[in-house]
């Protein structure tokens, strides 16, 4: 991938060395950056200046990871309600770059600001991970199966077209998979020998199904899964379909390049030099390594709009284990066979118990029977299961699904509907659970 701007290179060189630093050395890097970030936030971010004063804190009181828990947790509503006060007074408007959250969870997009230096550090972290997969970032063709409806028109603009041409990027939204744009997308991919596909797992699985319907084949060398939950069943399905390796990437609209799966598949290496991750319980208290809880992110690179102890809305596990790959970056471990899962993605049982999305993955245990699903909780005891049924689906499997779901959810009314396809939402994502 040819890039004009190579300002990320100095950061990349540092990251290539620091991934093999000891955990103690990585901790020193985090603490040093944390102190600089907090001083800047106190002096330049009105929200954090008031927060520190209100809680009788001096930024010098927070000098390490251990001290960080003295700062109150930042919520999504914090960003929504205090946007103007969360932007640095020292940042020049012409150098601030804006982004948005997808709004797929709440239905409302939040504006995010960062500068080129922050972006460069995120790019460097991503390129470092690509090197683990033997991806030559400067010369590879990347195929992106990701994007919302508002991206489609935006990417038709001349400037964006030129950017894609220069960067040798080919992009398609999952929304466009049954449109003429998909045929154009495939014709471009087929011109290249080595193919790296970057996209959402549900979108990639849906693409494979559409390819099969048309008796078409597509050679993919590496799949980079991001932006939503990757079920173990989807991983196996994609791997078998393309006969390729799959790596999962964890990042958010608010904080980019958080963690990357390595070829050992033992967990996900955090970008420890750029991000601090904490895991806390429902009361905001830190849990022990190996215990699941709510993920808090502190971005050590964004001085325009700092995210400090930001509750991203994910549940995960931090481990103190060491990976056999030899890199000493901190690890996020699997939770219910997932990297993380959203704390808002659940269905309530008849006893008001939260049943989270990973527990429903059994529905697609056999892709020859069911290739996708959506559960709609219309009322507390009124459940609809919509499935994309395949050639081996039969009444026995339907009885199995119904009985298992009722066992999980209790005394509910269960309706099952078979459909040929479930279209992505306007964000290009698939909603498994709708309440």
Backbone torsions as a table, in degrees:
resi	resn	phi	psi	omega
1	UNK	NA	112.2	-177.0
2	UNK	-81.1	124.6	179.6
3	UNK	-118.3	139.1	175.7
4	UNK	-77.8	-42.7	-177.6
5	UNK	-90.6	111.1	-179.9
6	UNK	-111.2	29.1	-176.4
7	UNK	-71.5	-5.7	175.9
8	UNK	-81.1	-15.2	-171.2
9	UNK	-56.5	-46.6	178.7
10	UNK	-57.3	-38.5	177.8
11	UNK	-67.1	-39.4	-179.9
12	UNK	-61.8	-42.8	-180.0
13	UNK	-61.4	-38.9	178.0
14	UNK	-67.0	-42.3	-177.8
15	UNK	-67.7	-33.2	178.5
16	UNK	-63.6	-29.2	177.0
17	UNK	-84.9	-44.9	-171.1
18	UNK	-70.1	-19.3	179.0
19	UNK	-62.3	-18.9	179.6
20	UNK	-105.0	5.7	174.9
21	UNK	-66.1	159.2	174.9
22	UNK	-69.7	161.8	178.1
23	UNK	-60.3	-35.2	179.9
24	UNK	-66.7	-39.5	178.2
25	UNK	-67.2	-39.6	177.4
26	UNK	-64.7	-37.5	178.4
27	UNK	-63.7	-38.2	178.3
28	UNK	-63.9	-39.5	177.1
29	UNK	-61.8	-46.6	179.3
30	UNK	-59.8	-46.8	-177.2
31	UNK	-64.1	-39.2	178.8
32	UNK	-63.6	-47.0	179.8
33	UNK	-66.8	-35.8	-179.6
34	UNK	-62.6	-44.6	-179.4
35	UNK	-62.6	-40.7	178.5
36	UNK	-64.8	-43.5	-179.5
37	UNK	-62.9	-44.0	-177.8
38	UNK	-67.6	-39.4	177.1
39	UNK	-61.3	-47.1	178.4
40	UNK	-60.8	-44.0	-177.2
41	UNK	-64.9	-39.7	178.9
42	UNK	-64.8	-40.0	-174.5
43	UNK	-84.6	-24.3	-170.6
44	UNK	-125.2	-13.2	-178.4
45	UNK	-109.8	107.0	-176.5
46	UNK	-52.2	-40.6	-178.7
47	UNK	-59.9	-48.2	-177.0
48	UNK	-73.3	-30.5	175.0
49	UNK	-60.5	-46.4	179.3
50	UNK	-68.6	-38.1	-179.8
51	UNK	-61.6	-45.3	-179.8
52	UNK	-63.6	-45.5	-178.8
53	UNK	-64.9	-40.5	-178.5
54	UNK	-64.6	-29.1	-178.8
55	UNK	-103.8	14.8	178.2
56	UNK	54.0	42.9	179.4
57	UNK	-111.8	142.1	168.7
58	UNK	-106.6	141.6	-178.4
59	UNK	-58.8	-27.2	178.5
60	UNK	-71.0	-13.6	176.6
61	UNK	-72.0	-21.1	-176.9
62	UNK	-107.3	100.8	-176.0
63	UNK	-122.0	2.0	-177.2
64	UNK	-156.3	172.0	176.9
65	UNK	-56.5	-40.8	-178.2
66	UNK	-62.5	-36.6	-178.3
67	UNK	-76.9	-19.6	-171.7
68	UNK	-58.8	-30.9	-176.1
69	UNK	-68.1	-6.9	175.5
70	UNK	-74.9	-16.7	179.6
71	UNK	-87.1	130.8	179.0
72	UNK	-58.4	149.3	-179.1
73	UNK	-70.3	139.6	179.0
74	UNK	-95.5	126.6	-178.5
75	UNK	-106.1	168.5	176.0
76	UNK	-59.5	-38.4	179.0
77	UNK	-64.0	-27.3	176.2
78	UNK	-61.0	-45.6	-179.9
79	UNK	-66.4	-45.0	-178.3
80	UNK	-59.9	-43.0	-172.8
81	UNK	-89.5	-11.9	-174.5
82	UNK	-132.0	30.3	-173.0
83	UNK	-53.3	-50.1	-177.1
84	UNK	-63.0	-34.3	-178.1
85	UNK	-84.1	-5.7	179.5
86	UNK	-96.9	-3.5	179.9
87	UNK	-97.0	135.5	-175.4
88	UNK	-63.4	135.8	177.0
89	UNK	-70.4	-22.5	-176.7
90	UNK	-87.9	-6.1	-178.0
91	UNK	-82.4	135.8	177.6
92	UNK	-85.1	130.4	-174.6
93	UNK	-56.0	-37.5	-178.2
94	UNK	-66.7	-17.4	-178.1
95	UNK	-106.6	0.1	177.6
96	UNK	-87.1	136.5	178.6
97	UNK	-114.8	130.8	-176.3
98	UNK	-102.0	150.4	178.9
99	UNK	-141.3	175.2	179.0
100	UNK	-137.6	149.1	167.2
101	UNK	-73.1	160.2	-176.4
102	UNK	-71.5	-28.4	-176.8
103	UNK	76.3	11.9	-176.2
104	UNK	-69.4	-25.1	-179.0
105	UNK	-86.8	-46.7	-174.6
106	UNK	-102.7	-14.7	-175.9
107	UNK	84.5	1.5	-178.2
108	UNK	-127.4	126.4	-179.9
109	UNK	-85.5	137.7	177.2
110	UNK	-108.0	141.3	178.9
111	UNK	-82.1	137.1	179.3
112	UNK	-124.2	139.5	176.9
113	UNK	-118.3	144.0	173.3
114	UNK	-154.8	171.9	177.1
115	UNK	-117.9	178.8	-175.1
116	UNK	-64.4	-33.5	179.8
117	UNK	-64.0	-42.0	176.2
118	UNK	-61.8	-45.1	179.7
119	UNK	-62.6	-42.3	-179.9
120	UNK	-59.2	-40.4	-179.0
121	UNK	-69.0	-34.2	176.3
122	UNK	-69.3	-41.8	177.8
123	UNK	-61.3	-43.0	180.0
124	UNK	-60.3	-41.9	179.2
125	UNK	-63.6	-39.4	-179.3
126	UNK	-69.3	-42.1	-179.9
127	UNK	-66.2	-36.5	176.4
128	UNK	-57.8	-44.8	179.5
129	UNK	-65.6	-38.0	178.3
130	UNK	-59.7	-33.8	179.0
131	UNK	-65.6	-27.5	176.1
132	UNK	-64.3	-28.8	-176.6
133	UNK	-96.8	9.0	-177.0
134	UNK	61.6	34.2	174.6
135	UNK	-95.1	123.0	177.5
136	UNK	-88.2	95.9	-170.3
137	UNK	-59.8	-34.3	-176.1
138	UNK	-74.5	-18.6	-174.1
139	UNK	-125.4	-2.0	-178.4
140	UNK	-81.9	154.4	167.7
141	UNK	-96.5	128.1	178.1
142	UNK	-108.7	134.8	178.5
143	UNK	-115.7	116.2	-174.6
144	UNK	-102.3	117.8	173.4
145	UNK	-106.5	76.7	-172.3
146	UNK	-163.0	150.6	176.9
147	UNK	138.5	148.8	-179.0
148	UNK	-95.9	173.5	-179.6
149	UNK	-64.1	-33.2	-179.6
150	UNK	-73.1	-16.1	175.7
151	UNK	-75.4	-30.5	-172.1
152	UNK	-60.8	-50.6	179.1
153	UNK	-69.2	-39.0	-179.1
154	UNK	-60.5	-37.2	-176.6
155	UNK	-79.9	-4.1	174.4
156	UNK	-83.3	-11.3	-179.2
157	UNK	-65.9	149.3	-174.4
158	UNK	-57.9	-44.6	-178.2
159	UNK	-60.9	-39.8	-180.0
160	UNK	-70.5	-37.8	177.8
161	UNK	-62.4	-41.2	178.9
162	UNK	-64.7	-41.5	179.4
163	UNK	-60.9	-44.5	178.6
164	UNK	-64.4	-37.0	-179.9
165	UNK	-65.8	-46.3	-179.0
166	UNK	-65.9	-42.0	-176.5
167	UNK	-84.5	-0.7	179.9
168	UNK	56.6	40.8	-179.8
169	UNK	-103.5	136.7	175.8
170	UNK	-119.7	124.8	-172.3
171	UNK	-130.3	142.0	176.9
172	UNK	-143.5	139.4	174.2
173	UNK	-84.9	142.9	174.4
174	UNK	-55.3	-23.6	178.0
175	UNK	-62.5	-27.0	-173.4
176	UNK	-95.0	9.0	-172.5
177	UNK	-64.5	-24.6	178.5
178	UNK	-108.1	25.5	179.5
179	UNK	-117.2	172.5	-179.7
180	UNK	-60.0	-28.8	-179.9
181	UNK	-57.8	-29.8	179.4
182	UNK	-67.7	-39.0	178.0
183	UNK	-63.6	-40.3	178.0
184	UNK	-65.5	-42.2	177.7
185	UNK	-57.2	-47.8	-179.1
186	UNK	-65.1	-40.4	-179.0
187	UNK	-63.8	-33.5	177.8
188	UNK	-72.8	-41.7	-179.9
189	UNK	-61.6	-41.9	-173.6
190	UNK	-65.0	-12.5	-179.8
191	UNK	-79.9	-11.8	-172.9
192	UNK	-115.3	145.7	-176.2
193	UNK	-78.2	-46.4	-177.8
194	UNK	-103.4	133.2	-170.2
195	UNK	-133.7	121.4	176.5
196	UNK	-110.9	117.7	-178.0
197	UNK	-105.6	126.7	-175.9
198	UNK	-119.6	119.2	-178.3
199	UNK	-175.1	-176.9	178.6
200	UNK	-81.0	142.5	-178.3
201	UNK	-59.6	-41.9	179.4
202	UNK	-64.2	-38.7	178.9
203	UNK	-66.0	-41.1	-179.9
204	UNK	-67.4	-42.7	178.1
205	UNK	-62.5	-40.0	178.2
206	UNK	-65.2	-38.7	177.9
207	UNK	-63.2	-41.8	179.0
208	UNK	-60.8	-42.4	178.9
209	UNK	-61.1	-43.8	-179.6
210	UNK	-67.4	-37.1	175.3
211	UNK	-61.9	-43.9	179.7
212	UNK	-63.1	-38.7	179.3
213	UNK	-60.5	-34.8	-179.5
214	UNK	-96.0	10.5	-178.5
215	UNK	52.8	41.2	179.8
216	UNK	-108.6	148.6	178.8
217	UNK	-117.3	147.9	178.5
218	UNK	-140.4	123.8	178.6
219	UNK	-87.7	122.1	177.1
220	UNK	-125.0	133.8	-178.2
221	UNK	-90.5	-39.7	-178.1
222	UNK	-143.1	137.6	173.3
223	UNK	-113.5	128.5	174.7
224	UNK	-107.9	111.8	-175.6
225	UNK	-95.1	132.5	-177.2
226	UNK	-154.2	169.6	166.6
227	UNK	79.4	-9.4	175.6
228	UNK	-165.5	173.6	-175.5
229	UNK	-60.6	133.6	173.8
230	UNK	-108.3	104.8	176.9
231	UNK	-70.6	151.1	177.5
232	UNK	-60.4	-33.4	179.0
233	UNK	-65.4	-39.0	178.2
234	UNK	-67.4	-41.4	178.2
235	UNK	-56.9	-47.2	-179.4
236	UNK	-65.4	-40.3	-179.0
237	UNK	-64.3	-46.8	179.8
238	UNK	-64.9	-43.7	-179.0
239	UNK	-62.2	-42.9	179.7
240	UNK	-69.4	-37.0	-177.4
241	UNK	-69.0	-42.1	-177.1
242	UNK	-101.2	-9.3	-175.5
243	UNK	52.1	51.5	-175.1
244	UNK	-135.9	171.0	176.8
245	UNK	-90.0	147.7	-179.3
246	UNK	-123.0	134.0	176.9
247	UNK	-128.2	137.7	-178.3
248	UNK	-100.7	137.6	-178.5
249	UNK	-118.1	136.7	-179.7
250	UNK	-117.8	118.3	174.9
251	UNK	-156.2	165.6	-179.8
252	UNK	-132.6	166.9	176.3
253	UNK	-61.9	-35.2	-177.9
254	UNK	-76.7	-40.6	-178.2
255	UNK	-132.3	114.5	-177.0
256	UNK	-83.3	160.7	168.5
257	UNK	49.8	56.7	-176.2
258	UNK	-79.5	-48.3	-176.0
259	UNK	-155.4	153.8	-176.1
260	UNK	-138.5	138.5	175.7
261	UNK	-75.2	138.2	178.5
262	UNK	-100.0	169.1	-176.8
263	UNK	-61.7	-15.6	177.5
264	UNK	-77.5	-18.4	179.7
265	UNK	57.0	33.8	178.3
266	UNK	-92.5	-6.5	-175.5
267	UNK	159.4	-161.6	-174.2
268	UNK	-129.0	120.8	-177.5
269	UNK	-78.0	120.1	175.5
270	UNK	-69.5	149.6	170.7
271	UNK	-80.7	76.8	-170.9
272	UNK	-59.9	-28.3	-178.7
273	UNK	-72.7	-21.6	-173.8
274	UNK	-113.6	-21.3	-171.9
275	UNK	-137.3	139.0	169.5
276	UNK	-106.7	129.6	178.0
277	UNK	-115.6	130.9	171.9
278	UNK	-117.1	154.2	174.0
279	UNK	-125.0	124.7	-175.6
280	UNK	-127.2	160.4	178.2
281	UNK	-84.6	-172.9	-176.9
282	UNK	-62.6	-22.7	-180.0
283	UNK	-93.7	4.4	178.5
284	UNK	83.4	12.0	179.0
285	UNK	-94.8	138.4	-179.1
286	UNK	-62.0	140.0	176.9
287	UNK	-98.3	167.9	178.8
288	UNK	-76.6	154.5	175.2
289	UNK	-53.7	136.3	-179.1
290	UNK	93.9	-9.1	177.7
291	UNK	-101.7	141.2	-178.4
292	UNK	-81.8	154.4	178.9
293	UNK	-175.7	-170.5	-178.7
294	UNK	-80.8	133.0	-177.4
295	UNK	-85.4	129.4	173.0
296	UNK	-112.8	133.5	-178.8
297	UNK	-113.4	134.3	169.6
298	UNK	-120.1	112.3	-178.7
299	UNK	-85.4	116.3	-177.5
300	UNK	-86.2	3.9	-175.0
301	UNK	-114.5	-17.2	-174.9
302	UNK	-97.2	103.7	179.0
303	UNK	-98.6	-5.9	177.5
304	UNK	-80.8	-45.5	-179.4
305	UNK	-141.6	82.1	-173.4
306	UNK	-63.9	138.6	169.5
307	UNK	-111.2	111.2	-175.1
308	UNK	-122.9	116.5	-176.3
309	UNK	55.2	51.1	-175.9
310	UNK	-88.7	122.9	177.6
311	UNK	-79.7	102.9	-173.1
312	UNK	-77.9	-14.6	179.8
313	UNK	94.5	14.7	179.3
314	UNK	-111.2	152.5	173.8
315	UNK	-112.1	132.5	-177.9
316	UNK	-158.2	-173.5	-177.6
317	UNK	-132.7	130.0	171.3
318	UNK	-101.9	135.4	-178.2
319	UNK	-116.9	150.1	173.3
320	UNK	-97.2	11.8	177.4
321	UNK	-68.7	161.8	174.6
322	UNK	-108.1	140.7	-179.1
323	UNK	-83.8	145.6	-179.8
324	UNK	-70.5	-8.7	179.2
325	UNK	-73.7	-14.2	178.4
326	UNK	96.6	-9.9	176.8
327	UNK	-82.5	139.4	-174.9
328	UNK	-100.3	9.3	176.2
329	UNK	-59.2	143.6	-178.4
330	UNK	-60.1	155.2	-172.5
331	UNK	-115.5	136.8	163.0
332	UNK	-97.1	127.7	-178.5
333	UNK	-100.6	163.4	180.0
334	UNK	-64.0	143.0	171.0
335	UNK	-129.0	117.2	-174.5
336	UNK	53.7	42.6	179.0
337	UNK	65.8	15.9	178.5
338	UNK	-121.1	158.0	171.9
339	UNK	-63.8	-57.4	174.4
340	UNK	-149.6	170.1	168.6
341	UNK	-143.8	155.7	-174.2
342	UNK	-74.9	135.9	179.4
343	UNK	-74.2	-8.0	178.1
344	UNK	-98.0	-6.3	-176.5
345	UNK	-94.5	87.3	179.2
346	UNK	-151.6	160.8	172.0
347	UNK	-119.5	140.0	-179.5
348	UNK	-85.4	134.0	174.2
349	UNK	-77.1	177.0	179.7
350	UNK	-66.5	-15.5	177.3
351	UNK	-102.8	17.7	178.9
352	UNK	62.9	27.4	173.7
353	UNK	-87.3	135.8	179.8
354	UNK	-79.5	121.2	175.0
355	UNK	-107.4	111.3	-172.5
356	UNK	-82.4	159.2	-174.3
357	UNK	-49.9	-45.2	-178.5
358	UNK	-55.0	-28.8	-179.3
359	UNK	-69.6	-15.0	-179.6
360	UNK	-96.5	2.1	-174.6
361	UNK	-65.9	-18.1	179.7
362	UNK	-59.6	-22.2	-177.7
363	UNK	-59.0	-32.8	-179.2
364	UNK	-108.0	32.1	177.0
365	UNK	-58.9	-33.5	-179.5
366	UNK	-123.2	106.2	-177.7
367	UNK	-69.4	-13.7	174.9
368	UNK	-78.5	-9.6	177.6
369	UNK	-109.9	-49.7	178.4
370	UNK	-137.0	126.1	-177.1
371	UNK	-106.0	-12.0	177.2
372	UNK	-165.0	161.3	-178.5
373	UNK	-153.9	163.7	172.7
374	UNK	-149.4	130.8	178.0
375	UNK	-109.0	127.2	-179.4
376	UNK	-115.5	121.3	174.4
377	UNK	-99.6	95.8	-176.1
378	UNK	-72.9	-41.3	173.0
379	UNK	-139.9	175.5	-173.5
380	UNK	-55.2	-35.1	-178.0
381	UNK	-119.4	21.8	-178.5
382	UNK	-122.1	103.3	-173.8
383	UNK	-117.1	133.9	171.9
384	UNK	-115.7	131.8	173.6
385	UNK	-110.7	116.1	176.3
386	UNK	-103.7	126.0	-177.8
387	UNK	-127.4	148.2	169.2
388	UNK	-93.2	102.2	-175.0
389	UNK	-85.2	144.7	-178.9
390	UNK	-115.2	-173.8	-167.4
391	UNK	-60.8	-30.5	-176.8
392	UNK	-94.6	4.1	179.6
393	UNK	-68.9	137.5	-179.8
394	UNK	-148.6	178.7	-176.1
395	UNK	-65.6	-31.7	178.8
396	UNK	-65.4	-40.7	179.5
397	UNK	-69.0	-35.4	177.3
398	UNK	-63.9	-41.2	176.6
399	UNK	-62.7	-39.2	178.7
400	UNK	-62.6	-46.0	179.1
401	UNK	-62.1	-46.0	-177.8
402	UNK	-61.9	-46.3	-177.1
403	UNK	-66.7	-39.1	-178.9
404	UNK	-69.5	-39.6	179.0
405	UNK	-67.4	-40.4	178.5
406	UNK	-67.0	-34.9	176.1
407	UNK	-62.9	-36.4	179.8
408	UNK	-75.9	-42.3	-169.9
409	UNK	-97.5	-15.9	177.1
410	UNK	90.8	-148.3	-174.2
411	UNK	-78.6	80.3	-179.3
412	UNK	-124.0	158.5	173.3
413	UNK	-88.4	120.5	-173.4
414	UNK	-114.2	118.9	174.4
415	UNK	-114.2	135.5	-179.0
416	UNK	-118.7	129.1	179.9
417	UNK	-123.9	133.1	177.0
418	UNK	-99.2	134.3	179.6
419	UNK	-135.3	163.3	179.8
420	UNK	-80.9	-26.2	-175.4
421	UNK	-161.8	151.7	171.8
422	UNK	-121.9	114.0	-175.4
423	UNK	-73.2	147.8	174.7
424	UNK	-64.9	160.7	176.1
425	UNK	-78.0	-176.0	-175.1
426	UNK	-66.9	-13.0	175.5
427	UNK	-90.0	1.4	-177.9
428	UNK	78.4	13.1	-178.8
429	UNK	-110.8	162.5	177.7
430	UNK	-103.3	128.0	177.2
431	UNK	-94.1	107.3	-179.4
432	UNK	-75.3	-35.4	-177.4
433	UNK	-123.0	130.5	179.7
434	UNK	-127.8	124.5	-179.4
435	UNK	-115.4	NA	NA
